[in-house]
Amino acid sequence: MKYFTIFIVLNIISLALLVAQPSDSPILNLSHIVMEGKNGSYADGGKWDSSILKGKITLLVYFDPDERDKGEIFMPTLEAFEQDLDFSKYQTMLIVNLEATIIPSFLIKAAIRSQMKDHPERNYIFDDKSVLVQKWGLPENEYTTLVINEESRVVFSHTGEWKEGEILVLNALIRSLVGED
């Protein structure tokens, strides 16, 4: 019981620190975006509409494929979410900024499409024209992770390479928000 109490207290402290972001952050309120056609789409070609972010806790990863190694350490945590969390309350969006990379888009699209059957719970989206950079102010050549609440507000953001301690905090935050802590 002692360890459980310590765990809960640490989670509460971590959440308080994470949610207290500066009010002038350009990504706290996410404007409505639709990506289709030449601007981008789901990996299967369907239109992506940011209104899908409402109603669930969303882990959104926006990355330049040249920077994907910055999130490698994070992948086991993502896989654990996919095994443990209730997808009626949680969703994962992996959005690839294809305009930011020097790698040909057709190669990236083929590689991601080949992963889709192994990870059907992931939503893969292609941003062909850096739409989220322009509309939400996300970094162009980076690996950015957002946690978005049910009201479509960013409650956590991280840009750059992940460190083990940061992943533990993110894990606790998402599980707490989904109600599976």
C-alpha positions as a Markdown table, in Angstrom:
| # | Residue | x | y | z |
|---|---|---|---|---|
| 1 | Met | 0.0 | 0.0 | 0.0 |
| 2 | Lys | 2.9 | 2.3 | 0.8 |
| 3 | Tyr | 4.3 | 2.0 | -2.7 |
| 4 | Phe | 0.9 | 2.5 | -4.3 |
| 5 | Thr | 0.5 | 5.8 | -2.3 |
| 6 | Ile | 3.9 | 7.0 | -3.4 |
| 7 | Phe | 3.1 | 6.1 | -7.0 |
| 8 | Ile | -0.2 | 8.0 | -6.9 |
| 9 | Val | 1.5 | 11.1 | -5.3 |
| 10 | Leu | 4.2 | 11.1 | -8.0 |
| 11 | Asn | 1.6 | 10.8 | -10.7 |
| 12 | Ile | -0.3 | 13.8 | -9.4 |
| 13 | Ile | 2.9 | 15.9 | -9.1 |
| 14 | Ser | 3.9 | 14.9 | -12.6 |
| 15 | Leu | 0.5 | 15.7 | -14.0 |
| 16 | Ala | 0.5 | 19.1 | -12.3 |
| 17 | Leu | 3.9 | 19.9 | -13.8 |
| 18 | Leu | 2.9 | 18.7 | -17.3 |
| 19 | Val | -0.4 | 20.5 | -17.5 |
| 20 | Ala | 1.0 | 23.8 | -16.4 |
| 21 | Gln | 2.2 | 24.9 | -19.8 |
| 22 | Pro | 2.6 | 28.6 | -20.7 |
| 23 | Ser | -0.7 | 30.1 | -22.0 |
| 24 | Asp | 1.1 | 31.6 | -25.0 |
| 25 | Ser | 2.0 | 28.2 | -26.4 |
| 26 | Pro | 1.0 | 28.2 | -30.1 |
| 27 | Ile | -0.3 | 24.7 | -29.9 |
| 28 | Leu | -2.6 | 24.8 | -26.9 |
| 29 | Asn | -5.7 | 25.4 | -29.1 |
| 30 | Leu | -5.7 | 23.3 | -32.2 |
| 31 | Ser | -7.5 | 24.9 | -35.1 |
| 32 | His | -9.7 | 22.7 | -37.3 |
| 33 | Ile | -7.7 | 21.1 | -40.2 |
| 34 | Val | -8.7 | 18.9 | -43.1 |
| 35 | Met | -6.0 | 17.2 | -45.1 |
| 36 | Glu | -6.9 | 15.5 | -48.4 |
| 37 | Gly | -5.5 | 15.3 | -51.9 |
| 38 | Lys | -2.2 | 17.1 | -52.4 |
| 39 | Asn | -2.1 | 18.4 | -48.8 |
| 40 | Gly | -2.1 | 14.9 | -47.3 |
| 41 | Ser | -4.4 | 12.1 | -46.1 |
| 42 | Tyr | -4.7 | 9.0 | -44.1 |
| 43 | Ala | -2.2 | 6.4 | -45.4 |
| 44 | Asp | -5.1 | 4.6 | -47.0 |
| 45 | Gly | -5.9 | 7.7 | -49.0 |
| 46 | Gly | -8.9 | 8.9 | -47.0 |
| 47 | Lys | -9.4 | 12.4 | -45.9 |
| 48 | Trp | -8.0 | 13.3 | -42.4 |
| 49 | Asp | -10.1 | 15.7 | -40.3 |
| 50 | Ser | -8.8 | 17.0 | -37.0 |
| 51 | Ser | -12.3 | 16.9 | -35.5 |
| 52 | Ile | -11.4 | 13.2 | -34.9 |
| 53 | Leu | -9.3 | 14.5 | -32.0 |
| 54 | Lys | -12.4 | 15.3 | -29.9 |
| 55 | Gly | -13.8 | 12.7 | -27.6 |
| 56 | Lys | -10.7 | 10.6 | -26.9 |
| 57 | Ile | -7.3 | 11.0 | -25.4 |
| 58 | Thr | -4.9 | 11.2 | -28.4 |
| 59 | Leu | -1.2 | 10.6 | -28.6 |
| 60 | Leu | -0.2 | 12.5 | -31.7 |
| 61 | Val | 3.3 | 12.1 | -33.0 |
| 62 | Tyr | 4.3 | 14.5 | -35.8 |
| 63 | Phe | 7.7 | 13.8 | -37.3 |
| 64 | Asp | 10.1 | 14.4 | -40.1 |
| 65 | Pro | 11.2 | 11.0 | -41.3 |
| 66 | Asp | 14.8 | 12.1 | -41.1 |
| 67 | Glu | 14.3 | 12.5 | -37.3 |
| 68 | Arg | 12.5 | 9.3 | -36.6 |
| 69 | Asp | 15.4 | 7.9 | -34.5 |
| 70 | Lys | 14.6 | 10.5 | -31.8 |
| 71 | Gly | 11.5 | 8.5 | -31.0 |
| 72 | Glu | 13.0 | 5.0 | -31.2 |
| 73 | Ile | 13.2 | 4.6 | -27.5 |
| 74 | Phe | 9.5 | 5.5 | -27.3 |
| 75 | Met | 8.3 | 2.6 | -29.4 |
| 76 | Pro | 8.0 | 0.0 | -26.6 |
| 77 | Thr | 5.8 | 2.4 | -24.7 |
| 78 | Leu | 3.6 | 3.0 | -27.7 |
| 79 | Glu | 3.2 | -0.8 | -28.2 |
| 80 | Ala | 2.3 | -1.2 | -24.5 |
| 81 | Phe | -0.4 | 1.5 | -25.0 |
| 82 | Glu | -1.8 | -0.5 | -27.9 |
| 83 | Gln | -2.0 | -3.7 | -25.9 |
| 84 | Asp | -3.3 | -2.2 | -22.6 |
| 85 | Leu | -5.5 | 0.8 | -23.3 |
| 86 | Asp | -9.2 | 1.0 | -24.2 |
| 87 | Phe | -9.5 | 2.3 | -27.7 |
| 88 | Ser | -12.9 | 3.6 | -27.1 |
| 89 | Lys | -11.1 | 6.2 | -24.9 |
| 90 | Tyr | -7.7 | 6.5 | -26.5 |
| 91 | Gln | -6.2 | 6.8 | -30.0 |
| 92 | Thr | -2.7 | 7.0 | -31.6 |
| 93 | Met | -2.0 | 9.3 | -34.6 |
| 94 | Leu | 1.3 | 9.1 | -36.3 |
| 95 | Ile | 1.6 | 12.0 | -38.8 |
| 96 | Val | 4.5 | 12.0 | -41.2 |
| 97 | Asn | 5.7 | 15.4 | -42.4 |
| 98 | Leu | 6.7 | 14.4 | -45.9 |
| 99 | Glu | 7.7 | 17.8 | -47.1 |
| 100 | Ala | 10.4 | 18.1 | -44.5 |
| 101 | Thr | 12.4 | 15.0 | -45.6 |
| 102 | Ile | 15.0 | 14.4 | -48.3 |
| 103 | Ile | 13.7 | 10.8 | -48.6 |
| 104 | Pro | 11.4 | 10.3 | -51.6 |
| 105 | Ser | 7.8 | 10.3 | -50.4 |
| 106 | Phe | 6.9 | 7.2 | -52.3 |
| 107 | Leu | 9.5 | 5.2 | -50.3 |
| 108 | Ile | 8.2 | 6.4 | -47.0 |
| 109 | Lys | 4.6 | 5.8 | -48.0 |
| 110 | Ala | 5.4 | 2.3 | -49.1 |
| 111 | Ala | 7.2 | 1.5 | -45.8 |
| 112 | Ile | 4.4 | 2.9 | -43.7 |
| 113 | Arg | 1.7 | 1.1 | -45.6 |
| 114 | Ser | 3.6 | -2.2 | -45.1 |
| 115 | Gln | 3.4 | -1.6 | -41.3 |
| 116 | Met | -0.3 | -0.9 | -41.3 |
| 117 | Lys | -1.4 | -4.6 | -41.0 |
| 118 | Asp | 1.0 | -5.2 | -38.1 |
| 119 | His | -0.4 | -2.1 | -36.2 |
| 120 | Pro | -4.0 | -1.7 | -37.2 |
| 121 | Glu | -4.8 | 0.4 | -34.1 |
| 122 | Arg | -2.4 | 3.2 | -35.3 |
| 123 | Asn | -3.7 | 6.0 | -37.5 |
| 124 | Tyr | -1.1 | 6.8 | -40.1 |
| 125 | Ile | -1.4 | 10.2 | -41.7 |
| 126 | Phe | 0.7 | 11.8 | -44.4 |
| 127 | Asp | 1.2 | 15.6 | -44.3 |
| 128 | Asp | 2.5 | 16.2 | -47.8 |
| 129 | Lys | 2.7 | 20.0 | -47.5 |
| 130 | Ser | 3.7 | 20.7 | -43.9 |
| 131 | Val | 0.1 | 21.7 | -43.1 |
| 132 | Leu | 0.5 | 21.2 | -39.3 |
| 133 | Val | 3.6 | 23.3 | -39.4 |
| 134 | Gln | 1.7 | 26.1 | -41.0 |
| 135 | Lys | -1.6 | 25.8 | -39.1 |
| 136 | Trp | -0.5 | 24.6 | -35.6 |
| 137 | Gly | 3.0 | 25.9 | -35.5 |
| 138 | Leu | 4.6 | 22.5 | -35.0 |
| 139 | Pro | 8.4 | 22.3 | -35.7 |
| 140 | Glu | 9.3 | 21.5 | -39.3 |
| 141 | Asn | 12.3 | 19.2 | -39.0 |
| 142 | Glu | 11.7 | 17.5 | -35.7 |
| 143 | Tyr | 10.0 | 14.7 | -33.8 |
| 144 | Thr | 7.1 | 16.2 | -31.8 |
| 145 | Thr | 4.7 | 14.3 | -29.5 |
| 146 | Leu | 1.5 | 15.8 | -28.2 |
| 147 | Val | -1.0 | 14.4 | -25.7 |
| 148 | Ile | -4.5 | 15.9 | -26.5 |
| 149 | Asn | -7.4 | 15.6 | -24.2 |
| 150 | Glu | -11.1 | 14.9 | -25.1 |
| 151 | Glu | -11.7 | 18.6 | -25.7 |
| 152 | Ser | -9.0 | 18.7 | -28.3 |
| 153 | Arg | -6.6 | 20.7 | -26.1 |
| 154 | Val | -2.9 | 19.9 | -25.8 |
| 155 | Val | -2.1 | 18.9 | -22.2 |
| 156 | Phe | 1.5 | 17.8 | -23.0 |
| 157 | Ser | 4.0 | 18.4 | -25.7 |
| 158 | His | 7.6 | 17.2 | -26.2 |
| 159 | Thr | 9.9 | 18.0 | -29.1 |
| 160 | Gly | 13.2 | 16.2 | -29.8 |
| 161 | Glu | 14.8 | 13.0 | -28.6 |
| 162 | Trp | 13.1 | 11.1 | -25.8 |
| 163 | Lys | 14.8 | 10.2 | -22.6 |
| 164 | Glu | 13.7 | 7.3 | -20.4 |
| 165 | Gly | 12.5 | 9.5 | -17.5 |
| 166 | Glu | 10.4 | 11.6 | -19.9 |
| 167 | Ile | 8.8 | 8.4 | -21.2 |
| 168 | Leu | 7.9 | 7.3 | -17.7 |
| 169 | Val | 6.1 | 10.6 | -17.1 |
| 170 | Leu | 4.2 | 10.4 | -20.4 |
| 171 | Asn | 3.2 | 6.8 | -19.7 |
| 172 | Ala | 1.8 | 7.9 | -16.3 |
| 173 | Leu | 0.0 | 10.9 | -17.8 |
| 174 | Ile | -1.7 | 9.0 | -20.6 |
| 175 | Arg | -2.8 | 6.1 | -18.3 |
| 176 | Ser | -4.2 | 8.6 | -15.8 |
| 177 | Leu | -6.1 | 10.5 | -18.5 |
| 178 | Val | -7.5 | 7.3 | -20.0 |
| 179 | Gly | -8.4 | 6.2 | -16.5 |
| 180 | Glu | -6.2 | 3.1 | -16.5 |
| 181 | Asp | -3.6 | 4.0 | -14.0 |
